[in-house]
């Protein structure tokens, strides 16, 4: 399991003079890089994202709670 800080970022697009802004919350590592977390089990807890390496690790996490 890896723990990442969450960072809020905005993305803006201008189409035909109209501005559209979307806000995302993404995990970042200690270097402010976005880790590979897609297609992995994950939990957001206390402003952190926990990313599990295996399905079993994810299930074990909930059995401990």
MODELLER restraints for C-alpha pairs under 7 A, 6 or more apart:
rsr = mdl.restraints
at = mdl.atoms
rsr.add(forms.Gaussian(group=physical.xy_distance, feature=features.Distance(at['CA:1:A'], at['CA:50:A']), mean=6.58, stdev=0.5))
rsr.add(forms.Gaussian(group=physical.xy_distance, feature=features.Distance(at['CA:1:A'], at['CA:51:A']), mean=5.49, stdev=0.5))
rsr.add(forms.Gaussian(group=physical.xy_distance, feature=features.Distance(at['CA:1:A'], at['CA:52:A']), mean=4.37, stdev=0.5))
rsr.add(forms.Gaussian(group=physical.xy_distance, feature=features.Distance(at['CA:1:A'], at['CA:53:A']), mean=5.67, stdev=0.5))
rsr.add(forms.Gaussian(group=physical.xy_distance, feature=features.Distance(at['CA:2:A'], at['CA:50:A']), mean=5.74, stdev=0.5))
rsr.add(forms.Gaussian(group=physical.xy_distance, feature=features.Distance(at['CA:2:A'], at['CA:51:A']), mean=5.23, stdev=0.5))
rsr.add(forms.Gaussian(group=physical.xy_distance, feature=features.Distance(at['CA:2:A'], at['CA:52:A']), mean=6.56, stdev=0.5))
rsr.add(forms.Gaussian(group=physical.xy_distance, feature=features.Distance(at['CA:3:A'], at['CA:48:A']), mean=6.53, stdev=0.5))
rsr.add(forms.Gaussian(group=physical.xy_distance, feature=features.Distance(at['CA:3:A'], at['CA:49:A']), mean=5.68, stdev=0.5))
rsr.add(forms.Gaussian(group=physical.xy_distance, feature=features.Distance(at['CA:3:A'], at['CA:50:A']), mean=4.60, stdev=0.5))
rsr.add(forms.Gaussian(group=physical.xy_distance, feature=features.Distance(at['CA:3:A'], at['CA:51:A']), mean=6.36, stdev=0.5))
rsr.add(forms.Gaussian(group=physical.xy_distance, feature=features.Distance(at['CA:4:A'], at['CA:27:A']), mean=5.50, stdev=0.5))
rsr.add(forms.Gaussian(group=physical.xy_distance, feature=features.Distance(at['CA:4:A'], at['CA:28:A']), mean=5.62, stdev=0.5))
rsr.add(forms.Gaussian(group=physical.xy_distance, feature=features.Distance(at['CA:4:A'], at['CA:29:A']), mean=5.43, stdev=0.5))
rsr.add(forms.Gaussian(group=physical.xy_distance, feature=features.Distance(at['CA:4:A'], at['CA:48:A']), mean=5.61, stdev=0.5))
rsr.add(forms.Gaussian(group=physical.xy_distance, feature=features.Distance(at['CA:4:A'], at['CA:49:A']), mean=5.16, stdev=0.5))
rsr.add(forms.Gaussian(group=physical.xy_distance, feature=features.Distance(at['CA:4:A'], at['CA:50:A']), mean=6.50, stdev=0.5))
rsr.add(forms.Gaussian(group=physical.xy_distance, feature=features.Distance(at['CA:5:A'], at['CA:27:A']), mean=5.53, stdev=0.5))
rsr.add(forms.Gaussian(group=physical.xy_distance, feature=features.Distance(at['CA:5:A'], at['CA:28:A']), mean=5.54, stdev=0.5))
rsr.add(forms.Gaussian(group=physical.xy_distance, feature=features.Distance(at['CA:5:A'], at['CA:29:A']), mean=6.61, stdev=0.5))
rsr.add(forms.Gaussian(group=physical.xy_distance, feature=features.Distance(at['CA:5:A'], at['CA:47:A']), mean=6.80, stdev=0.5))
rsr.add(forms.Gaussian(group=physical.xy_distance, feature=features.Distance(at['CA:5:A'], at['CA:48:A']), mean=4.87, stdev=0.5))
rsr.add(forms.Gaussian(group=physical.xy_distance, feature=features.Distance(at['CA:5:A'], at['CA:49:A']), mean=6.42, stdev=0.5))
rsr.add(forms.Gaussian(group=physical.xy_distance, feature=features.Distance(at['CA:6:A'], at['CA:25:A']), mean=6.27, stdev=0.5))
rsr.add(forms.Gaussian(group=physical.xy_distance, feature=features.Distance(at['CA:6:A'], at['CA:26:A']), mean=5.46, stdev=0.5))
rsr.add(forms.Gaussian(group=physical.xy_distance, feature=features.Distance(at['CA:6:A'], at['CA:27:A']), mean=4.46, stdev=0.5))
rsr.add(forms.Gaussian(group=physical.xy_distance, feature=features.Distance(at['CA:6:A'], at['CA:28:A']), mean=6.14, stdev=0.5))
rsr.add(forms.Gaussian(group=physical.xy_distance, feature=features.Distance(at['CA:6:A'], at['CA:47:A']), mean=6.17, stdev=0.5))
rsr.add(forms.Gaussian(group=physical.xy_distance, feature=features.Distance(at['CA:6:A'], at['CA:48:A']), mean=5.71, stdev=0.5))
rsr.add(forms.Gaussian(group=physical.xy_distance, feature=features.Distance(at['CA:6:A'], at['CA:49:A']), mean=6.73, stdev=0.5))
rsr.add(forms.Gaussian(group=physical.xy_distance, feature=features.Distance(at['CA:7:A'], at['CA:25:A']), mean=5.48, stdev=0.5))
rsr.add(forms.Gaussian(group=physical.xy_distance, feature=features.Distance(at['CA:7:A'], at['CA:26:A']), mean=5.37, stdev=0.5))
rsr.add(forms.Gaussian(group=physical.xy_distance, feature=features.Distance(at['CA:7:A'], at['CA:27:A']), mean=6.14, stdev=0.5))
rsr.add(forms.Gaussian(group=physical.xy_distance, feature=features.Distance(at['CA:7:A'], at['CA:28:A']), mean=6.71, stdev=0.5))
rsr.add(forms.Gaussian(group=physical.xy_distance, feature=features.Distance(at['CA:8:A'], at['CA:23:A']), mean=6.89, stdev=0.5))
rsr.add(forms.Gaussian(group=physical.xy_distance, feature=features.Distance(at['CA:8:A'], at['CA:24:A']), mean=5.65, stdev=0.5))
rsr.add(forms.Gaussian(group=physical.xy_distance, feature=features.Distance(at['CA:8:A'], at['CA:25:A']), mean=4.36, stdev=0.5))
rsr.add(forms.Gaussian(group=physical.xy_distance, feature=features.Distance(at['CA:8:A'], at['CA:26:A']), mean=6.38, stdev=0.5))
rsr.add(forms.Gaussian(group=physical.xy_distance, feature=features.Distance(at['CA:9:A'], at['CA:23:A']), mean=5.79, stdev=0.5))
rsr.add(forms.Gaussian(group=physical.xy_distance, feature=features.Distance(at['CA:9:A'], at['CA:24:A']), mean=5.38, stdev=0.5))
rsr.add(forms.Gaussian(group=physical.xy_distance, feature=features.Distance(at['CA:9:A'], at['CA:25:A']), mean=6.33, stdev=0.5))
rsr.add(forms.Gaussian(group=physical.xy_distance, feature=features.Distance(at['CA:10:A'], at['CA:21:A']), mean=6.63, stdev=0.5))
rsr.add(forms.Gaussian(group=physical.xy_distance, feature=features.Distance(at['CA:10:A'], at['CA:22:A']), mean=5.65, stdev=0.5))
rsr.add(forms.Gaussian(group=physical.xy_distance, feature=features.Distance(at['CA:10:A'], at['CA:23:A']), mean=4.43, stdev=0.5))
rsr.add(forms.Gaussian(group=physical.xy_distance, feature=features.Distance(at['CA:10:A'], at['CA:24:A']), mean=6.19, stdev=0.5))
rsr.add(forms.Gaussian(group=physical.xy_distance, feature=features.Distance(at['CA:11:A'], at['CA:21:A']), mean=5.59, stdev=0.5))
rsr.add(forms.Gaussian(group=physical.xy_distance, feature=features.Distance(at['CA:11:A'], at['CA:22:A']), mean=5.28, stdev=0.5))
rsr.add(forms.Gaussian(group=physical.xy_distance, feature=features.Distance(at['CA:11:A'], at['CA:23:A']), mean=6.41, stdev=0.5))
rsr.add(forms.Gaussian(group=physical.xy_distance, feature=features.Distance(at['CA:12:A'], at['CA:19:A']), mean=6.81, stdev=0.5))
rsr.add(forms.Gaussian(group=physical.xy_distance, feature=features.Distance(at['CA:12:A'], at['CA:20:A']), mean=5.58, stdev=0.5))
rsr.add(forms.Gaussian(group=physical.xy_distance, feature=features.Distance(at['CA:12:A'], at['CA:21:A']), mean=4.24, stdev=0.5))
rsr.add(forms.Gaussian(group=physical.xy_distance, feature=features.Distance(at['CA:12:A'], at['CA:22:A']), mean=6.38, stdev=0.5))
rsr.add(forms.Gaussian(group=physical.xy_distance, feature=features.Distance(at['CA:13:A'], at['CA:19:A']), mean=5.79, stdev=0.5))
rsr.add(forms.Gaussian(group=physical.xy_distance, feature=features.Distance(at['CA:13:A'], at['CA:20:A']), mean=5.30, stdev=0.5))
rsr.add(forms.Gaussian(group=physical.xy_distance, feature=features.Distance(at['CA:13:A'], at['CA:21:A']), mean=6.45, stdev=0.5))
rsr.add(forms.Gaussian(group=physical.xy_distance, feature=features.Distance(at['CA:14:A'], at['CA:20:A']), mean=6.40, stdev=0.5))
rsr.add(forms.Gaussian(group=physical.xy_distance, feature=features.Distance(at['CA:27:A'], at['CA:34:A']), mean=6.15, stdev=0.5))
rsr.add(forms.Gaussian(group=physical.xy_distance, feature=features.Distance(at['CA:27:A'], at['CA:49:A']), mean=6.37, stdev=0.5))
rsr.add(forms.Gaussian(group=physical.xy_distance, feature=features.Distance(at['CA:28:A'], at['CA:34:A']), mean=4.75, stdev=0.5))
rsr.add(forms.Gaussian(group=physical.xy_distance, feature=features.Distance(at['CA:28:A'], at['CA:35:A']), mean=6.38, stdev=0.5))
rsr.add(forms.Gaussian(group=physical.xy_distance, feature=features.Distance(at['CA:29:A'], at['CA:35:A']), mean=6.59, stdev=0.5))
rsr.add(forms.Gaussian(group=physical.xy_distance, feature=features.Distance(at['CA:37:A'], at['CA:51:A']), mean=6.51, stdev=0.5))
rsr.add(forms.Gaussian(group=physical.xy_distance, feature=features.Distance(at['CA:40:A'], at['CA:51:A']), mean=6.71, stdev=0.5))
rsr.add(forms.Gaussian(group=physical.xy_distance, feature=features.Distance(at['CA:40:A'], at['CA:52:A']), mean=6.48, stdev=0.5))
rsr.add(forms.Gaussian(group=physical.xy_distance, feature=features.Distance(at['CA:41:A'], at['CA:51:A']), mean=6.10, stdev=0.5))
rsr.add(forms.Gaussian(group=physical.xy_distance, feature=features.Distance(at['CA:41:A'], at['CA:52:A']), mean=5.52, stdev=0.5))
rsr.add(forms.Gaussian(group=physical.xy_distance, feature=features.Distance(at['CA:41:A'], at['CA:55:A']), mean=6.91, stdev=0.5))
rsr.add(forms.Gaussian(group=physical.xy_distance, feature=features.Distance(at['CA:41:A'], at['CA:58:A']), mean=6.51, stdev=0.5))
rsr.add(forms.Gaussian(group=physical.xy_distance, feature=features.Distance(at['CA:42:A'], at['CA:49:A']), mean=6.70, stdev=0.5))
rsr.add(forms.Gaussian(group=physical.xy_distance, feature=features.Distance(at['CA:42:A'], at['CA:50:A']), mean=5.39, stdev=0.5))
rsr.add(forms.Gaussian(group=physical.xy_distance, feature=features.Distance(at['CA:42:A'], at['CA:51:A']), mean=4.47, stdev=0.5))
rsr.add(forms.Gaussian(group=physical.xy_distance, feature=features.Distance(at['CA:42:A'], at['CA:52:A']), mean=5.99, stdev=0.5))
rsr.add(forms.Gaussian(group=physical.xy_distance, feature=features.Distance(at['CA:43:A'], at['CA:49:A']), mean=5.70, stdev=0.5))
rsr.add(forms.Gaussian(group=physical.xy_distance, feature=features.Distance(at['CA:43:A'], at['CA:50:A']), mean=5.14, stdev=0.5))
rsr.add(forms.Gaussian(group=physical.xy_distance, feature=features.Distance(at['CA:43:A'], at['CA:51:A']), mean=6.75, stdev=0.5))
rsr.add(forms.Gaussian(group=physical.xy_distance, feature=features.Distance(at['CA:44:A'], at['CA:50:A']), mean=6.22, stdev=0.5))
rsr.add(forms.Gaussian(group=physical.xy_distance, feature=features.Distance(at['CA:52:A'], at['CA:58:A']), mean=5.73, stdev=0.5))
